[in-house]
Amino acid sequence: MLTILTQIGAFPARQLALMWLAGYRVWFAAGAGLLAGVISTLILSSIAA
């Protein structure tokens, strides 16, 4: 739907691109947080052992 609105000029293409990139930033942040959690767990478990 957003593509059609962009093609007819009702929705700016720049805004569509920014929304698309914002979605990827959320997934990147979630993945980075998960990776940091795994690494810290491995480090803490190796110290305790």
Contacts in CASP RR format, 6 or more apart in sequence:
PFRMAT RR
TARGET T0000
AUTHOR 0000-0000-0000
METHOD contacts of the structure
MODEL  1
MLTILTQIGAFPARQLALMWLAGYRVWFAAGAGLLAGVISTLILSSIAA
2 11 0 8 1.000
2 16 0 8 1.000
2 19 0 8 1.000
3 16 0 8 1.000
5 11 0 8 1.000
6 12 0 8 1.000
6 13 0 8 1.000
6 16 0 8 1.000
END
